[in-house]
């Protein structure tokens, strides 16, 4: 059965890719560009949220023996909390701003994480 192997490998790959995208990413304020819906930072938000759901769900379900529904719900809350904290931090920085578009990308990434990693 391939599914358990994917549950372990895919989240790790996504975290690495998402981390690389975040490190490469520049905020729209710093580059002088507008906050576009399909900007590079939106892909970073999407990827990190997706990976956070996958990793948190796997850890909670496999390592902590949480029931699947509770693991999924906790993973989603964890992922979205990361996005909210990031946007609050952006809003507090001089020359930067809170972006609802970034939060939308976080929500879409978390939703994709639910589909990929928690629905059997």
Backbone atoms as SQL, in Angstrom:
CREATE TABLE atoms (id INTEGER PRIMARY KEY, chain TEXT, resi INTEGER, resn TEXT, atom TEXT, x REAL, y REAL, z REAL);
INSERT INTO atoms VALUES
  (1, 'A', 1, 'UNK', 'N', 0.842, -1.181, 0.000),
  (2, 'A', 1, 'UNK', 'CA', 0.000, 0.000, 0.000),
  (3, 'A', 1, 'UNK', 'C', 0.885, 1.240, 0.000),
  (4, 'A', 2, 'UNK', 'N', 0.698, 2.118, -0.922),
  (5, 'A', 2, 'UNK', 'CA', 1.541, 3.290, -1.110),
  (6, 'A', 2, 'UNK', 'C', 1.149, 4.454, -0.206),
  (7, 'A', 3, 'UNK', 'N', -0.070, 4.516, 0.211),
  (8, 'A', 3, 'UNK', 'CA', -0.583, 5.672, 0.953),
  (9, 'A', 3, 'UNK', 'C', 0.218, 6.008, 2.218),
  (10, 'A', 4, 'UNK', 'N', 0.563, 5.047, 3.105),
  (11, 'A', 4, 'UNK', 'CA', 1.326, 5.415, 4.299),
  (12, 'A', 4, 'UNK', 'C', 2.693, 6.010, 3.969),
  (13, 'A', 5, 'UNK', 'N', 3.334, 5.516, 2.917),
  (14, 'A', 5, 'UNK', 'CA', 4.633, 6.062, 2.546),
  (15, 'A', 5, 'UNK', 'C', 4.495, 7.501, 2.069),
  (16, 'A', 6, 'UNK', 'N', 3.443, 7.788, 1.326),
  (17, 'A', 6, 'UNK', 'CA', 3.209, 9.149, 0.853),
  (18, 'A', 6, 'UNK', 'C', 2.940, 10.067, 2.035),
  (19, 'A', 7, 'UNK', 'N', 2.208, 9.576, 3.023),
  (20, 'A', 7, 'UNK', 'CA', 1.907, 10.393, 4.200),
  (21, 'A', 7, 'UNK', 'C', 3.179, 10.805, 4.936),
  (22, 'A', 8, 'UNK', 'N', 4.233, 10.017, 4.847),
  (23, 'A', 8, 'UNK', 'CA', 5.488, 10.366, 5.505),
  (24, 'A', 8, 'UNK', 'C', 6.374, 11.235, 4.621),
  (25, 'A', 9, 'UNK', 'N', 6.477, 10.889, 3.365),
  (26, 'A', 9, 'UNK', 'CA', 7.430, 11.532, 2.468),
  (27, 'A', 9, 'UNK', 'C', 6.948, 12.880, 1.951),
  (28, 'A', 10, 'UNK', 'N', 5.718, 12.945, 1.497),
  (29, 'A', 10, 'UNK', 'CA', 5.208, 14.157, 0.867),
  (30, 'A', 10, 'UNK', 'C', 5.219, 15.369, 1.796),
  (31, 'A', 11, 'UNK', 'N', 4.818, 15.257, 3.054),
  (32, 'A', 11, 'UNK', 'CA', 4.883, 16.437, 3.920),
  (33, 'A', 11, 'UNK', 'C', 6.307, 16.958, 4.100),
  (34, 'A', 12, 'UNK', 'N', 7.267, 16.060, 4.199),
  (35, 'A', 12, 'UNK', 'CA', 8.657, 16.494, 4.355),
  (36, 'A', 12, 'UNK', 'C', 9.132, 17.264, 3.130),
  (37, 'A', 13, 'UNK', 'N', 8.800, 16.768, 1.956),
  (38, 'A', 13, 'UNK', 'CA', 9.175, 17.456, 0.719),
  (39, 'A', 13, 'UNK', 'C', 8.497, 18.818, 0.645),
  (40, 'A', 14, 'UNK', 'N', 7.230, 18.867, 1.002),
  (41, 'A', 14, 'UNK', 'CA', 6.500, 20.131, 0.942),
  (42, 'A', 14, 'UNK', 'C', 7.054, 21.159, 1.924),
  (43, 'A', 15, 'UNK', 'N', 7.470, 20.714, 3.092),
  (44, 'A', 15, 'UNK', 'CA', 8.061, 21.643, 4.056),
  (45, 'A', 15, 'UNK', 'C', 9.357, 22.216, 3.501),
  (46, 'A', 16, 'UNK', 'N', 10.178, 21.366, 2.917),
  (47, 'A', 16, 'UNK', 'CA', 11.432, 21.849, 2.348),
  (48, 'A', 16, 'UNK', 'C', 11.182, 22.841, 1.217),
  (49, 'A', 17, 'UNK', 'N', 10.263, 22.522, 0.336),
  (50, 'A', 17, 'UNK', 'CA', 9.937, 23.425, -0.782),
  (51, 'A', 17, 'UNK', 'C', 9.319, 24.719, -0.270),
  (52, 'A', 18, 'UNK', 'N', 8.407, 24.587, 0.673),
  (53, 'A', 18, 'UNK', 'CA', 7.771, 25.778, 1.233),
  (54, 'A', 18, 'UNK', 'C', 8.757, 26.669, 1.961),
  (55, 'A', 19, 'UNK', 'N', 9.673, 26.057, 2.703),
  (56, 'A', 19, 'UNK', 'CA', 10.689, 26.832, 3.410),
  (57, 'A', 19, 'UNK', 'C', 11.589, 27.566, 2.432),
  (58, 'A', 20, 'UNK', 'N', 11.970, 26.892, 1.369),
  (59, 'A', 20, 'UNK', 'CA', 12.805, 27.539, 0.351),
  (60, 'A', 20, 'UNK', 'C', 12.064, 28.705, -0.288),
  (61, 'A', 21, 'UNK', 'N', 10.785, 28.522, -0.550),
  (62, 'A', 21, 'UNK', 'CA', 9.997, 29.597, -1.156),
  (63, 'A', 21, 'UNK', 'C', 9.871, 30.780, -0.210),
  (64, 'A', 22, 'UNK', 'N', 9.687, 30.502, 1.078),
  (65, 'A', 22, 'UNK', 'CA', 9.561, 31.582, 2.054),
  (66, 'A', 22, 'UNK', 'C', 10.872, 32.340, 2.172),
  (67, 'A', 23, 'UNK', 'N', 11.987, 31.635, 2.202),
  (68, 'A', 23, 'UNK', 'CA', 13.278, 32.300, 2.309),
  (69, 'A', 23, 'UNK', 'C', 13.579, 33.141, 1.075),
  (70, 'A', 24, 'UNK', 'N', 13.114, 32.727, -0.076),
  (71, 'A', 24, 'UNK', 'CA', 13.318, 33.462, -1.322),
  (72, 'A', 24, 'UNK', 'C', 12.358, 34.621, -1.485),
  (73, 'A', 25, 'UNK', 'N', 11.248, 34.549, -0.790),
  (74, 'A', 25, 'UNK', 'CA', 10.144, 35.478, -0.991),
  (75, 'A', 25, 'UNK', 'C', 10.488, 36.860, -0.441),
  (76, 'A', 26, 'UNK', 'N', 10.049, 37.888, -1.145),
  (77, 'A', 26, 'UNK', 'CA', 10.139, 39.258, -0.658),
  (78, 'A', 26, 'UNK', 'C', 8.720, 39.797, -0.557),
  (79, 'A', 27, 'UNK', 'N', 8.461, 40.571, 0.466),
  (80, 'A', 27, 'UNK', 'CA', 7.102, 41.094, 0.612),
  (81, 'A', 27, 'UNK', 'C', 6.828, 42.155, -0.436),
  (82, 'A', 28, 'UNK', 'N', 5.574, 42.362, -0.743),
  (83, 'A', 28, 'UNK', 'CA', 5.192, 43.317, -1.778),
  (84, 'A', 28, 'UNK', 'C', 5.605, 44.740, -1.414),
  (85, 'A', 29, 'UNK', 'N', 5.572, 45.063, -0.134),
  (86, 'A', 29, 'UNK', 'CA', 5.954, 46.411, 0.273),
  (87, 'A', 29, 'UNK', 'C', 7.433, 46.663, 0.021),
  (88, 'A', 30, 'UNK', 'N', 8.262, 45.684, 0.299),
  (89, 'A', 30, 'UNK', 'CA', 9.701, 45.857, 0.141),
  (90, 'A', 30, 'UNK', 'C', 10.102, 45.928, -1.326),
  (91, 'A', 31, 'UNK', 'N', 9.382, 45.272, -2.197),
  (92, 'A', 31, 'UNK', 'CA', 9.712, 45.290, -3.618),
  (93, 'A', 31, 'UNK', 'C', 8.998, 46.402, -4.355),
  (94, 'A', 32, 'UNK', 'N', 8.063, 47.077, -3.697),
  (95, 'A', 32, 'UNK', 'CA', 7.323, 48.147, -4.340),
  (96, 'A', 32, 'UNK', 'C', 6.186, 47.651, -5.227),
  (97, 'A', 33, 'UNK', 'N', 5.890, 46.366, -5.214),
  (98, 'A', 33, 'UNK', 'CA', 4.808, 45.813, -6.021),
  (99, 'A', 33, 'UNK', 'C', 3.521, 45.799, -5.210),
  (100, 'A', 34, 'UNK', 'N', 2.410, 45.748, -5.903),
  (101, 'A', 34, 'UNK', 'CA', 1.130, 45.647, -5.207),
  (102, 'A', 34, 'UNK', 'C', 0.950, 44.231, -4.664),
  (103, 'A', 35, 'UNK', 'N', -0.009, 44.080, -3.780),
  (104, 'A', 35, 'UNK', 'CA', -0.297, 42.779, -3.167),
  (105, 'A', 35, 'UNK', 'C', -1.178, 41.986, -4.128),
  (106, 'A', 36, 'UNK', 'N', -0.560, 41.302, -5.077),
  (107, 'A', 36, 'UNK', 'CA', -1.300, 40.581, -6.112),
  (108, 'A', 36, 'UNK', 'C', -1.813, 39.245, -5.584),
  (109, 'A', 37, 'UNK', 'N', -2.960, 38.821, -6.110),
  (110, 'A', 37, 'UNK', 'CA', -3.553, 37.542, -5.714),
  (111, 'A', 37, 'UNK', 'C', -2.658, 36.370, -6.082),
  (112, 'A', 38, 'UNK', 'N', -1.935, 36.462, -7.165),
  (113, 'A', 38, 'UNK', 'CA', -1.098, 35.351, -7.617),
  (114, 'A', 38, 'UNK', 'C', 0.387, 35.663, -7.483),
  (115, 'A', 39, 'UNK', 'N', 0.744, 36.468, -6.497),
  (116, 'A', 39, 'UNK', 'CA', 2.148, 36.789, -6.256),
  (117, 'A', 39, 'UNK', 'C', 2.906, 35.594, -5.687),
  (118, 'A', 40, 'UNK', 'N', 4.230, 35.675, -5.747),
  (119, 'A', 40, 'UNK', 'CA', 5.071, 34.577, -5.278),
  (120, 'A', 40, 'UNK', 'C', 4.843, 34.283, -3.793),
  (121, 'A', 41, 'UNK', 'N', 4.593, 35.320, -3.019),
  (122, 'A', 41, 'UNK', 'CA', 4.386, 35.086, -1.590),
  (123, 'A', 41, 'UNK', 'C', 3.106, 34.302, -1.309),
  (124, 'A', 42, 'UNK', 'N', 2.128, 34.377, -2.213),
  (125, 'A', 42, 'UNK', 'CA', 0.897, 33.592, -2.019),
  (126, 'A', 42, 'UNK', 'C', 1.192, 32.103, -2.156),
  (127, 'A', 43, 'UNK', 'N', 2.069, 31.752, -3.086),
  (128, 'A', 43, 'UNK', 'CA', 2.478, 30.355, -3.239),
  (129, 'A', 43, 'UNK', 'C', 3.198, 29.876, -1.983),
  (130, 'A', 44, 'UNK', 'N', 4.013, 30.736, -1.402),
  (131, 'A', 44, 'UNK', 'CA', 4.708, 30.384, -0.163),
  (132, 'A', 44, 'UNK', 'C', 3.718, 30.148, 0.971),
  (133, 'A', 45, 'UNK', 'N', 2.750, 31.042, 1.103),
  (134, 'A', 45, 'UNK', 'CA', 1.734, 30.872, 2.144),
  (135, 'A', 45, 'UNK', 'C', 0.960, 29.575, 1.932),
  (136, 'A', 46, 'UNK', 'N', 0.568, 29.305, 0.697),
  (137, 'A', 46, 'UNK', 'CA', -0.164, 28.087, 0.359),
  (138, 'A', 46, 'UNK', 'C', 0.664, 26.852, 0.719),
  (139, 'A', 47, 'UNK', 'N', 1.921, 26.814, 0.281),
  (140, 'A', 47, 'UNK', 'CA', 2.777, 25.640, 0.487),
  (141, 'A', 47, 'UNK', 'C', 3.068, 25.394, 1.965),
  (142, 'A', 48, 'UNK', 'N', 3.359, 26.444, 2.700),
  (143, 'A', 48, 'UNK', 'CA', 3.668, 26.275, 4.125),
  (144, 'A', 48, 'UNK', 'C', 2.432, 25.808, 4.891),
  (145, 'A', 49, 'UNK', 'N', 1.265, 26.357, 4.580),
  (146, 'A', 49, 'UNK', 'CA', 0.036, 25.929, 5.255),
  (147, 'A', 49, 'UNK', 'C', -0.301, 24.480, 4.931),
  (148, 'A', 50, 'UNK', 'N', -0.152, 24.107, 3.670),
  (149, 'A', 50, 'UNK', 'CA', -0.404, 22.729, 3.257),
  (150, 'A', 50, 'UNK', 'C', 0.532, 21.773, 3.997),
  (151, 'A', 51, 'UNK', 'N', 1.821, 22.109, 4.015),
  (152, 'A', 51, 'UNK', 'CA', 2.805, 21.258, 4.682),
  (153, 'A', 51, 'UNK', 'C', 2.575, 21.205, 6.191),
  (154, 'A', 52, 'UNK', 'N', 2.187, 22.331, 6.788),
  (155, 'A', 52, 'UNK', 'CA', 1.940, 22.353, 8.233),
  (156, 'A', 52, 'UNK', 'C', 0.788, 21.430, 8.603),
  (157, 'A', 53, 'UNK', 'N', -0.263, 21.424, 7.798),
  (158, 'A', 53, 'UNK', 'CA', -1.378, 20.505, 8.056),
  (159, 'A', 53, 'UNK', 'C', -0.897, 19.064, 7.938),
  (160, 'A', 54, 'UNK', 'N', -0.144, 18.760, 6.886),
  (161, 'A', 54, 'UNK', 'CA', 0.333, 17.391, 6.684),
  (162, 'A', 54, 'UNK', 'C', 1.231, 16.905, 7.804),
  (163, 'A', 55, 'UNK', 'N', 2.205, 17.716, 8.174),
  (164, 'A', 55, 'UNK', 'CA', 3.138, 17.306, 9.226),
  (165, 'A', 55, 'UNK', 'C', 2.470, 17.230, 10.593),
  (166, 'A', 56, 'UNK', 'N', 1.685, 18.251, 10.930),
  (167, 'A', 56, 'UNK', 'CA', 1.018, 18.241, 12.233),
  (168, 'A', 56, 'UNK', 'C', 0.031, 17.086, 12.331),
  (169, 'A', 57, 'UNK', 'N', -0.717, 16.845, 11.270),
  (170, 'A', 57, 'UNK', 'CA', -1.671, 15.736, 11.282),
  (171, 'A', 57, 'UNK', 'C', -0.946, 14.402, 11.446),
  (172, 'A', 58, 'UNK', 'N', 0.129, 14.219, 10.699),
  (173, 'A', 58, 'UNK', 'CA', 0.878, 12.960, 10.806),
  (174, 'A', 58, 'UNK', 'C', 1.432, 12.786, 12.215),
  (175, 'A', 59, 'UNK', 'N', 2.053, 13.817, 12.742),
  (176, 'A', 59, 'UNK', 'CA', 2.646, 13.702, 14.059),
  (177, 'A', 59, 'UNK', 'C', 1.586, 13.414, 15.113),
  (178, 'A', 60, 'UNK', 'N', 0.483, 14.133, 15.064),
  (179, 'A', 60, 'UNK', 'CA', -0.565, 13.936, 16.064),
  (180, 'A', 60, 'UNK', 'C', -1.208, 12.560, 15.969),
  (181, 'A', 61, 'UNK', 'N', -1.424, 12.106, 14.743),
  (182, 'A', 61, 'UNK', 'CA', -2.097, 10.818, 14.554),
  (183, 'A', 61, 'UNK', 'C', -1.158, 9.639, 14.800),
  (184, 'A', 62, 'UNK', 'N', 0.037, 9.699, 14.231),
  (185, 'A', 62, 'UNK', 'CA', 0.953, 8.556, 14.292),
  (186, 'A', 62, 'UNK', 'C', 1.798, 8.534, 15.560),
  (187, 'A', 63, 'UNK', 'N', 2.323, 9.667, 15.937),
  (188, 'A', 63, 'UNK', 'CA', 3.253, 9.705, 17.065),
  (189, 'A', 63, 'UNK', 'C', 2.557, 9.925, 18.406),
  (190, 'A', 64, 'UNK', 'N', 1.474, 10.682, 18.413),
  (191, 'A', 64, 'UNK', 'CA', 0.779, 10.985, 19.664),
  (192, 'A', 64, 'UNK', 'C', -0.480, 10.166, 19.859),
  (193, 'A', 65, 'UNK', 'N', -0.815, 9.348, 18.875),
  (194, 'A', 65, 'UNK', 'CA', -1.983, 8.463, 18.937),
  (195, 'A', 65, 'UNK', 'C', -3.292, 9.218, 19.155),
  (196, 'A', 66, 'UNK', 'N', -3.385, 10.421, 18.588),
  (197, 'A', 66, 'UNK', 'CA', -4.639, 11.175, 18.650),
  (198, 'A', 66, 'UNK', 'C', -5.640, 10.539, 17.693),
  (199, 'A', 67, 'UNK', 'N', -6.925, 10.589, 18.001),
  (200, 'A', 67, 'UNK', 'CA', -7.934, 10.117, 17.043),
  (201, 'A', 67, 'UNK', 'C', -7.850, 10.948, 15.756),
  (202, 'A', 68, 'UNK', 'N', -8.135, 10.348, 14.600),
  (203, 'A', 68, 'UNK', 'CA', -7.975, 11.051, 13.317),
  (204, 'A', 68, 'UNK', 'C', -8.699, 12.393, 13.217),
  (205, 'A', 69, 'UNK', 'N', -9.914, 12.470, 13.713),
  (206, 'A', 69, 'UNK', 'CA', -10.667, 13.730, 13.609),
  (207, 'A', 69, 'UNK', 'C', -10.013, 14.819, 14.453),
  (208, 'A', 70, 'UNK', 'N', -9.596, 14.462, 15.649),
  (209, 'A', 70, 'UNK', 'CA', -8.944, 15.447, 16.519),
  (210, 'A', 70, 'UNK', 'C', -7.588, 15.861, 15.951),
  (211, 'A', 71, 'UNK', 'N', -6.846, 14.912, 15.397),
  (212, 'A', 71, 'UNK', 'CA', -5.556, 15.234, 14.782),
  (213, 'A', 71, 'UNK', 'C', -5.744, 16.206, 13.626),
  (214, 'A', 72, 'UNK', 'N', -6.742, 15.942, 12.781),
  (215, 'A', 72, 'UNK', 'CA', -7.015, 16.818, 11.637),
  (216, 'A', 72, 'UNK', 'C', -7.377, 18.223, 12.099),
  (217, 'A', 73, 'UNK', 'N', -8.303, 18.319, 13.030),
  (218, 'A', 73, 'UNK', 'CA', -8.752, 19.630, 13.500),
  (219, 'A', 73, 'UNK', 'C', -7.619, 20.422, 14.140),
  (220, 'A', 74, 'UNK', 'N', -6.819, 19.755, 14.951),
  (221, 'A', 74, 'UNK', 'CA', -5.689, 20.417, 15.597),
  (222, 'A', 74, 'UNK', 'C', -4.663, 20.865, 14.567),
  (223, 'A', 75, 'UNK', 'N', -4.411, 20.036, 13.567),
  (224, 'A', 75, 'UNK', 'CA', -3.455, 20.382, 12.512),
  (225, 'A', 75, 'UNK', 'C', -3.913, 21.615, 11.743),
  (226, 'A', 76, 'UNK', 'N', -5.195, 21.704, 11.456),
  (227, 'A', 76, 'UNK', 'CA', -5.724, 22.863, 10.728),
  (228, 'A', 76, 'UNK', 'C', -5.609, 24.127, 11.580),
  (229, 'A', 77, 'UNK', 'N', -5.963, 24.035, 12.847),
  (230, 'A', 77, 'UNK', 'CA', -5.850, 25.192, 13.738),
  (231, 'A', 77, 'UNK', 'C', -4.392, 25.631, 13.846),
  (232, 'A', 78, 'UNK', 'N', -3.477, 24.675, 13.969),
  (233, 'A', 78, 'UNK', 'CA', -2.052, 24.981, 14.034),
  (234, 'A', 78, 'UNK', 'C', -1.601, 25.715, 12.775),
  (235, 'A', 79, 'UNK', 'N', -1.966, 25.181, 11.626),
  (236, 'A', 79, 'UNK', 'CA', -1.565, 25.774, 10.348),
  (237, 'A', 79, 'UNK', 'C', -2.097, 27.196, 10.193),
  (238, 'A', 80, 'UNK', 'N', -3.369, 27.386, 10.462),
  (239, 'A', 80, 'UNK', 'CA', -3.958, 28.717, 10.313),
  (240, 'A', 80, 'UNK', 'C', -3.411, 29.693, 11.353),
  (241, 'A', 81, 'UNK', 'N', -3.066, 29.194, 12.528),
  (242, 'A', 81, 'UNK', 'CA', -2.461, 30.051, 13.547),
  (243, 'A', 81, 'UNK', 'C', -1.117, 30.592, 13.077),
  (244, 'A', 82, 'UNK', 'N', -0.345, 29.748, 12.395),
  (245, 'A', 82, 'UNK', 'CA', 0.931, 30.211, 11.845),
  (246, 'A', 82, 'UNK', 'C', 0.713, 31.363, 10.870),
  (247, 'A', 83, 'UNK', 'N', -0.283, 31.223, 10.006),
  (248, 'A', 83, 'UNK', 'CA', -0.576, 32.269, 9.029),
  (249, 'A', 83, 'UNK', 'C', -1.032, 33.563, 9.678),
  (250, 'A', 84, 'UNK', 'N', -1.874, 33.453, 10.693),
  (251, 'A', 84, 'UNK', 'CA', -2.364, 34.649, 11.380),
  (252, 'A', 84, 'UNK', 'C', -1.229, 35.358, 12.106),
  (253, 'A', 85, 'UNK', 'N', -0.384, 34.595, 12.791),
  (254, 'A', 85, 'UNK', 'CA', 0.755, 35.191, 13.494),
  (255, 'A', 85, 'UNK', 'C', 1.684, 35.890, 12.502),
  (256, 'A', 86, 'UNK', 'N', 1.921, 35.262, 11.360),
  (257, 'A', 86, 'UNK', 'CA', 2.775, 35.869, 10.329),
  (258, 'A', 86, 'UNK', 'C', 2.186, 37.192, 9.853),
  (259, 'A', 87, 'UNK', 'N', 0.891, 37.236, 9.621),
  (260, 'A', 87, 'UNK', 'CA', 0.267, 38.473, 9.152),
  (261, 'A', 87, 'UNK', 'C', 0.243, 39.547, 10.237),
  (262, 'A', 88, 'UNK', 'N', 0.041, 39.157, 11.485),
  (263, 'A', 88, 'UNK', 'CA', 0.111, 40.131, 12.577),
  (264, 'A', 88, 'UNK', 'C', 1.513, 40.717, 12.681),
  (265, 'A', 89, 'UNK', 'N', 2.513, 39.863, 12.491),
  (266, 'A', 89, 'UNK', 'CA', 3.902, 40.321, 12.500),
  (267, 'A', 89, 'UNK', 'C', 4.147, 41.286, 11.330),
  (268, 'A', 90, 'UNK', 'N', 3.651, 40.944, 10.151),
  (269, 'A', 90, 'UNK', 'CA', 3.792, 41.833, 8.993),
  (270, 'A', 90, 'UNK', 'C', 3.122, 43.177, 9.251),
  (271, 'A', 91, 'UNK', 'N', 1.941, 43.150, 9.860),
  (272, 'A', 91, 'UNK', 'CA', 1.225, 44.386, 10.146),
  (273, 'A', 91, 'UNK', 'C', 1.942, 45.271, 11.149),
  (274, 'A', 92, 'UNK', 'N', 2.732, 44.679, 12.024),
  (275, 'A', 92, 'UNK', 'CA', 3.457, 45.435, 13.036),
  (276, 'A', 92, 'UNK', 'C', 4.781, 45.997, 12.514),
  (277, 'A', 93, 'UNK', 'N', 5.261, 45.491, 11.381),
  (278, 'A', 93, 'UNK', 'CA', 6.535, 45.948, 10.827),
  (279, 'A', 93, 'UNK', 'C', 6.364, 47.257, 10.068),
  (280, 'A', 94, 'UNK', 'N', 7.322, 48.133, 10.240),
  (281, 'A', 94, 'UNK', 'CA', 7.318, 49.381, 9.487),
  (282, 'A', 94, 'UNK', 'C', 7.566, 49.061, 8.012),
  (283, 'A', 95, 'UNK', 'N', 6.780, 49.651, 7.128),
  (284, 'A', 95, 'UNK', 'CA', 6.942, 49.421, 5.697),
  (285, 'A', 95, 'UNK', 'C', 6.319, 48.127, 5.213),
  (286, 'A', 96, 'UNK', 'N', 5.495, 47.508, 6.029),
  (287, 'A', 96, 'UNK', 'CA', 4.826, 46.262, 5.654),
  (288, 'A', 96, 'UNK', 'C', 3.369, 46.377, 6.084),
  (289, 'A', 97, 'UNK', 'N', 2.545, 45.407, 5.703),
  (290, 'A', 97, 'UNK', 'CA', 1.132, 45.481, 6.086),
  (291, 'A', 97, 'UNK', 'C', 0.522, 44.086, 6.211),
  (292, 'A', 98, 'UNK', 'N', -0.558, 44.037, 6.964),
  (293, 'A', 98, 'UNK', 'CA', -1.364, 42.830, 7.111),
  (294, 'A', 98, 'UNK', 'C', -2.059, 42.579, 5.777),
  (295, 'A', 99, 'UNK', 'N', -2.033, 41.322, 5.288),
  (296, 'A', 99, 'UNK', 'CA', -2.629, 41.019, 3.986),
  (297, 'A', 99, 'UNK', 'C', -3.700, 39.942, 4.116),
  (298, 'A', 100, 'UNK', 'N', -4.931, 40.321, 3.798),
  (299, 'A', 100, 'UNK', 'CA', -6.008, 39.338, 3.786),
  (300, 'A', 100, 'UNK', 'C', -5.833, 38.359, 2.629),
  (301, 'A', 101, 'UNK', 'N', -5.141, 38.776, 1.583),
  (302, 'A', 101, 'UNK', 'CA', -4.869, 37.876, 0.461),
  (303, 'A', 101, 'UNK', 'C', -3.905, 36.767, 0.889),
  (304, 'A', 102, 'UNK', 'N', -2.934, 37.103, 1.723),
  (305, 'A', 102, 'UNK', 'CA', -2.035, 36.079, 2.262),
  (306, 'A', 102, 'UNK', 'C', -2.816, 35.096, 3.135),
  (307, 'A', 103, 'UNK', 'N', -3.744, 35.622, 3.933),
  (308, 'A', 103, 'UNK', 'CA', -4.573, 34.737, 4.761),
  (309, 'A', 103, 'UNK', 'C', -5.435, 33.820, 3.901),
  (310, 'A', 104, 'UNK', 'N', -5.930, 34.336, 2.785),
  (311, 'A', 104, 'UNK', 'CA', -6.718, 33.499, 1.871),
  (312, 'A', 104, 'UNK', 'C', -5.857, 32.362, 1.324),
  (313, 'A', 105, 'UNK', 'N', -4.601, 32.661, 0.994),
  (314, 'A', 105, 'UNK', 'CA', -3.686, 31.616, 0.515),
  (315, 'A', 105, 'UNK', 'C', -3.417, 30.595, 1.622),
  (316, 'A', 106, 'UNK', 'N', -3.315, 31.058, 2.868),
  (317, 'A', 106, 'UNK', 'CA', -3.139, 30.143, 4.005),
  (318, 'A', 106, 'UNK', 'C', -4.339, 29.208, 4.138),
  (319, 'A', 107, 'UNK', 'N', -5.530, 29.757, 4.008),
  (320, 'A', 107, 'UNK', 'CA', -6.753, 28.950, 4.128),
  (321, 'A', 107, 'UNK', 'C', -6.839, 27.926, 3.007),
  (322, 'A', 108, 'UNK', 'N', -6.521, 28.347, 1.788),
  (323, 'A', 108, 'UNK', 'CA', -6.530, 27.401, 0.659),
  (324, 'A', 108, 'UNK', 'C', -5.486, 26.302, 0.844),
  (325, 'A', 109, 'UNK', 'N', -4.314, 26.660, 1.355),
  (326, 'A', 109, 'UNK', 'CA', -3.277, 25.661, 1.615),
  (327, 'A', 109, 'UNK', 'C', -3.702, 24.670, 2.683),
  (328, 'A', 110, 'UNK', 'N', -4.338, 25.170, 3.741),
  (329, 'A', 110, 'UNK', 'CA', -4.828, 24.277, 4.793),
  (330, 'A', 110, 'UNK', 'C', -5.915, 23.354, 4.252),
  (331, 'A', 111, 'UNK', 'N', -6.792, 23.892, 3.413),
  (332, 'A', 111, 'UNK', 'CA', -7.845, 23.060, 2.813),
  (333, 'A', 111, 'UNK', 'C', -7.243, 21.982, 1.916),
  (334, 'A', 112, 'UNK', 'N', -6.234, 22.348, 1.140),
  (335, 'A', 112, 'UNK', 'CA', -5.560, 21.355, 0.296),
  (336, 'A', 112, 'UNK', 'C', -4.867, 20.307, 1.158),
  (337, 'A', 113, 'UNK', 'N', -4.309, 20.728, 2.287),
  (338, 'A', 113, 'UNK', 'CA', -3.680, 19.788, 3.212),
  (339, 'A', 113, 'UNK', 'C', -4.676, 18.794, 3.781),
  (340, 'A', 114, 'UNK', 'N', -5.878, 19.265, 4.073),
  (341, 'A', 114, 'UNK', 'CA', -6.930, 18.364, 4.556),
  (342, 'A', 114, 'UNK', 'C', -7.228, 17.310, 3.499),
  (343, 'A', 115, 'UNK', 'N', -7.395, 17.761, 2.263),
  (344, 'A', 115, 'UNK', 'CA', -7.720, 16.827, 1.176),
  (345, 'A', 115, 'UNK', 'C', -6.582, 15.836, 0.949),
  (346, 'A', 116, 'UNK', 'N', -5.349, 16.324, 0.904),
  (347, 'A', 116, 'UNK', 'CA', -4.213, 15.446, 0.592),
  (348, 'A', 116, 'UNK', 'C', -3.833, 14.502, 1.731),
  (349, 'A', 117, 'UNK', 'N', -3.897, 14.984, 2.962),
  (350, 'A', 117, 'UNK', 'CA', -3.304, 14.227, 4.057),
  (351, 'A', 117, 'UNK', 'C', -4.277, 13.619, 5.058),
  (352, 'A', 118, 'UNK', 'N', -5.534, 14.031, 5.048),
  (353, 'A', 118, 'UNK', 'CA', -6.426, 13.510, 6.091),
  (354, 'A', 118, 'UNK', 'C', -7.617, 12.737, 5.569),
  (355, 'A', 119, 'UNK', 'N', -7.936, 12.866, 4.294),
  (356, 'A', 119, 'UNK', 'CA', -9.069, 12.123, 3.753),
  (357, 'A', 119, 'UNK', 'C', -8.558, 10.817, 3.175),
  (358, 'A', 120, 'UNK', 'N', -9.016, 9.712, 3.735),
  (359, 'A', 120, 'UNK', 'CA', -8.538, 8.394, 3.285),
  (360, 'A', 120, 'UNK', 'C', -9.354, 7.881, 2.136);
